Amino acid sequence: MFQKTQLIDLLILILISLGTVLCYHSYNNEFEGNHGLFTVVYLLLNLGFSLLSCVLVVMREDLYLLMSKNRGTAKATDNLASTGRYKIIIGECFLILVQPSPFFVGWKYSVFNQSV
């Protein structure tokens, strides 16, 4: 089971790395003023990778709970909610999903400080 959790962690790392590369390329397209199809596709792929990573996080935490049950450190009736592992899942998924959104491609905003 530990090897499965390591494999899941490796898959999460690969997906997040691919998403970072896609964000980099979409930022370059945005910076150059090219709001074409590639920018949206890159960010949609990144969103998909992030959602898949969140599913993998839930699977990994479920495996950790199963390992704890097999070791005898958790009760057989424990689940992710009763052990508090859902907080880890929510926190990690929040960090994974903080990303450039494909729904804001082409939006611009300006900040003006009038106190100077």
Buried (B, 14 or more C-beta within 10 A) or exposed (E): EEEEBEEBEEBBEEBBEEBEEBBEBBBEBBEEEEEEEEBBEBBBBBBEBBBBBBEBBBBBBBBBBBBBBEEEEBEEEBEBEEBEBBEBBEEBBEEBEEBBEBEEBEEEEEEEEEEE
